[in-house]
Amino acid sequence: MRILLIAAVAVAAPLGACSTVAQAVKGPQLAPMGYPSLLVGQDQRVASLASVREPMPQPASSNSLWRSGARAFFIDQRAGRVGDILTVLISINDSAQTSNATSTERKSTNAAGLTNFFGLESTLGKFLPKSFNPASAINTNSDLAGSGTGTVNRQEQINLTIAVVVTQVLPNGNLVIQGRQEVKTNNDVRELTVAGIVRPEDITSSNTINHTQIAEARISYGGRGDVSNVQKTPAGTALLQHFMPF
């Protein structure tokens, strides 16, 4: 088993090195465009569209302005079916500031002697050093002090807009949305990923929704490339800091 593990690592190491070398030479590449159903795994049951949404109206018959199954002259352009596109407005302006201080001090002094020990206190010197004094057999003195301070000052501000896709329709009519956006500037790729659950009632008439109205929101904004590589902690240093016991 150990030999197989070593062999697997030996085979995988050159492949990872090739990928790293290619990225260092050519720079980060954009991911291929695809359906965003695999961005965040979902365990929710998916309801059939027929049980949640009205069926699509049929084309108008000849010499008629009314289509069979249509309920209004105006069509709702808001997202509501699997595959529809919805615009998410992200405006995050969060700040947090905390300050804690702790100071503890403890002193204790204990003294004990053997003034009487079954009448044998005078004979203890035969078994103990001559300097032993039964009247002061035990004497302890301890002094403990501790202090700690902590300060957190965090401020985040993100203003972005992203188009996402409806990937699931839940039994109660809520929509599962997921989307990803990549922008490459020079030799650095910025990636924005959004996923969550929204209510159709919260979608505006312009087919937009705020990020604060997304339940189970998963918003990730990062990147890869030259700038990200410089800011990232090296793998060896990260492992050393994680497992260092001191």
N, C-alpha and C positions, 0 to 999 in steps of 0.2 A: 504493500500500500504506500509505504514511504517512497519507494522508487518511482511509482506511478505519479505521485504528487510532484516530485522533483522534475520528472520528465515533462509534466504538463506546464510547470512554471518555465522550464527551459524553452519550450515551444512557444508559449505565449509572450515571453519577454521580447524576442525579435519583432513580433507583430506589433506590439505596443510601441517599440522603438521606431519602427518604420512609420507608424502613424504620427508620432511626435516629430520625426524628422521632416515628413511631408508638410505638416502644419507650420513648422518653423521656416521652411523654404518658401512655400506657396502662400502662407497665411491662412487664417480660418476661412472655411467655405460655408456658404449658406446651406441650410438643410433643404432637402427636396420638398416641394409643395405637396401636401397630402391632407386627407381628411383628419381633423384633430380629435378623433374619438379615443386615441390612446394617450392623450396628454395626462389625464388623471383617471385612474381606474374607478369605476362606479359599480356598486353592488345592488343598486336600486332595480326593482322590477320595472320593465318598460311596458306601458299600456299601448294597445293598438291605437293607431290614429283614428280609426273609425269610432272608437268608444269615447274619444275625448274631443275631437274637432269635427265640425260639420264636413260632409263630403264636398269635394270641389265641384262647383257648378259646371254643368255641361254646356258645350257651345250653343250659342243661340241658333234656333231653327230658322229655316228660310222664311223671309218676309216677316221677321219678328225681332223686336228689340229686347225681349225678355228671354232669359235663359232658364231652362228647366233646373230647379234646385236653388236658384239665386234668391236671396232674402232681402237684398237692398240694391239700390242703384249704385252705391258707392262701395268700393272694395276696401277692406281693411288691409293696409300695407304693412302692418306691424308683424314681427316675427311670431310664429305660432306653431310651425310644423318642423319636423326634422329636416335639416338642410337649409332652413332659412337663416339669413344673416342679420345680426343685431349689433348695434354700435354701443360700446361701453365707454363711458366718460370717467376717467380716473383722475381724481383730484385729492391727493393725500397731503395733508398739512398737519402732522402730528408732532407734538413736543412733550417731553417728560423730564422732570427734574426732581430728584430725591437726594436727601443728605441724611446720613445716619452716623451717630457717634456713640461708642460704648466704652465704659471705663469700669473696671472691677478691681477690688482689692480685698485681700483676706489675710489675717494674721492669727496665729494660734500658738500657744505655749502650753506644754504639758510637763509635769514633774511628778514622779512616783518613787517611793522608797519602800524597803522591806524592814519595817520596824519590828515586826514579829512574824516569824515563819516557823511555826510548830516548835519554837524554842531552839531552832537550829541556825538562827541568824548569826550567832557568834562563831559557828563552825564553818560558815560558808567560805571563809578566807582560806581554809585548807584546800579547797577545790578551785578557787578563783585566784586571780593575781592579788598580790598584797595590797595594791592600790585600790582594790574594790571596797566601796563604802555602801553597805546595805541601805542606809538612810537616803541615799540618792541613786537608786539603782537605774531609774529611767528618767531621762530629761530630754524633751524634744522641743524644737523651736522651728516654725515654718512661717514663711512670708511669701505670699503669692500676689502678683499684680498683673493685670492685663488691660490693654486698651486697643480699640479698633475704630477706624473711621472709613466711611464709604460715601462716594459721591457719584451720581449718575446724571448726566446732562445730555439728552438726546433730542435731536430735531431732524425731521424728515419732511421733504417736500417733493412731491411727484405730480406732474400734470401731463397726462397722456390720453390718447384716444386710440382705441383698437376695435376692429370689427371681428366679431366672434360668430361661431356657427352653432345652431341648435342641434345637439347630438342625441337628446332623448326627451321624451314627453312622459312625465310621471303620471301615475293613476289619478292624482288630484288636479292635473292640468298644469302643474309647474313645469318649467323648462330647464333642462340641463344644458348649459352653454360652455363651450371651450373654444379657445382661440390662441394663436401664436403669431407674433410679428417679429421679423428680423430686419435690422438695418445695418448695412456694412458701410463704414466710413474709414477710408484709408485702409489700414490693416487691422481693424478692430470691428467686431460684430456685437451689436447691442440687441439683446433678445428680451421680449416681453411676452409673458404667458399669463393668461387669465382663464379661470374655470370657476364654476359655481352653479347655483340654482336660483332662478328668478321667477317671480309671479308675472303672468301676462298682464295683470292689472297695473303693474308698475312701469310697464313700457310706455313711453310717451308717444304722442301722435307722429313724431318725427323718427320713430323707431330707434330711440336711444334710451339708455338706462344708466343711472349713476352707480358707481362701485359700492356705495353704501347700502344699496338695495339688493345686493347679491348675497344670498345665504351660502354658508360654507365656502366663502370666497377663498381662492388660492391665486394670489397675484405674485408673480416673480419677475423681477427686473434685474438683469445682469448682463454679462457679456463674456466674450472670449477673444483673445488676440494679444497684441503686444502690450497694451496698457494693462489688461487684466492679468497677464502673466507676471508683470512687475509687481502688482499689488498683492498677488496671491502668495501665501506663505509656502516655502518649499516643503515638499512631502517629507523629507528627512527631518527637518526642523519641527514640523507639526507632530510627527510621531514621537520625537524626543520630548516635546513639551507635554504630550498627552500621557506618556507613560513614566515621566520623570517622577520618582517618589519624593523628591526633596524640593 
